[in-house]
């Protein structure tokens, strides 16, 4: 039988800790990517409406990829922002 501490079994405690970690990860994701998600949703709406106006009927094409594309762009921009100061410093050292 699992060890009990404060009346909670080990499995229940592990499950609760995992749920707290997942909630923290989601908050961190929203904090980093809220702009890119918002931009992706707006661009998806605009591109879907434009594709519908052009075609005259509903179809699923590349216009639905705007959100995943914006998330990828956001990822690369955040990574570049993190490493850009180091790259600039190295460039200045090489130049000077």
C-alpha positions as CSV (number, residue, x, y, z in Angstrom):
1,X,0.0,0.0,0.0
2,X,1.2,3.5,-0.8
3,X,2.7,5.6,1.9
4,X,0.2,8.1,3.4
5,X,1.1,11.5,4.6
6,X,-1.6,13.9,5.8
7,X,-4.2,11.4,4.6
8,X,-3.2,11.7,1.0
9,X,-1.8,8.8,-0.9
10,X,1.4,9.2,-3.0
11,X,-0.4,8.8,-6.3
12,X,-2.9,11.5,-5.4
13,X,-0.1,13.8,-4.4
14,X,1.8,13.2,-7.6
15,X,-1.4,13.8,-9.7
16,X,-2.0,17.1,-7.9
17,X,1.6,18.2,-8.4
18,X,1.4,17.4,-12.1
19,X,-1.8,19.4,-12.5
20,X,-0.1,22.4,-10.8
21,X,2.9,22.1,-13.1
22,X,0.7,21.9,-16.2
23,X,-1.3,25.0,-15.1
24,X,2.0,26.9,-14.6
25,X,3.3,25.8,-18.0
26,X,0.0,27.1,-19.6
27,X,0.4,30.4,-17.8
28,X,3.9,30.7,-19.0
29,X,2.9,29.8,-22.6
30,X,0.1,32.5,-22.5
31,X,2.5,35.1,-21.1
32,X,5.1,34.4,-23.9
33,X,2.8,33.9,-26.9
34,X,-0.4,35.9,-26.2
35,X,0.5,38.5,-28.9
36,X,1.3,35.8,-31.5
37,X,-1.9,33.8,-30.7
38,X,-4.0,36.9,-31.0
39,X,-2.4,38.0,-34.3
40,X,-2.7,34.4,-35.6
41,X,-6.5,34.3,-34.8
42,X,-7.1,37.7,-36.4
43,X,-5.1,36.8,-39.5
44,X,-6.9,33.4,-39.8
45,X,-10.3,35.1,-39.6
46,X,-9.3,37.7,-42.3
47,X,-7.7,35.1,-44.6
48,X,-10.7,32.6,-44.3
49,X,-13.1,35.4,-45.2
50,X,-10.9,36.5,-48.1
51,X,-10.6,32.9,-49.4
52,X,-14.4,32.5,-49.1
53,X,-15.0,35.7,-51.0
54,X,-12.6,34.6,-53.7
55,X,-13.9,31.0,-54.1
56,X,-17.6,31.6,-53.4
57,X,-17.8,28.5,-51.3
58,X,-16.4,27.1,-48.1
59,X,-13.2,25.0,-48.4
60,X,-10.3,24.2,-46.2
61,X,-7.0,25.4,-47.6
62,X,-3.8,27.1,-46.5
63,X,-5.6,30.0,-44.9
64,X,-6.2,27.8,-41.9
65,X,-2.4,27.6,-41.3
66,X,-2.1,31.2,-40.2
67,X,-2.3,30.4,-36.5
68,X,0.4,27.6,-36.5
69,X,2.6,29.9,-38.7
70,X,2.2,32.7,-36.2
71,X,3.1,30.4,-33.3
72,X,6.2,29.3,-35.1
73,X,7.2,32.9,-35.9
74,X,6.6,33.8,-32.3
75,X,8.8,31.0,-31.1
76,X,11.6,32.1,-33.3
77,X,11.2,35.7,-32.4
78,X,11.3,34.9,-28.7
79,X,14.4,32.7,-29.2
80,X,16.1,35.4,-31.2
81,X,15.3,38.0,-28.5
82,X,16.9,35.7,-25.9
83,X,20.1,35.2,-27.8
84,X,20.4,38.5,-29.6
85,X,22.3,40.4,-26.8
86,X,25.0,37.6,-26.7
87,X,25.3,37.7,-30.5
88,X,25.7,41.5,-30.6
89,X,28.3,41.3,-27.8
90,X,30.3,38.6,-29.7
91,X,30.0,40.7,-32.9
92,X,31.4,43.8,-31.2
93,X,34.3,41.8,-29.7
94,X,35.2,40.4,-33.1
95,X,34.9,43.8,-34.7
96,X,36.8,45.7,-32.1
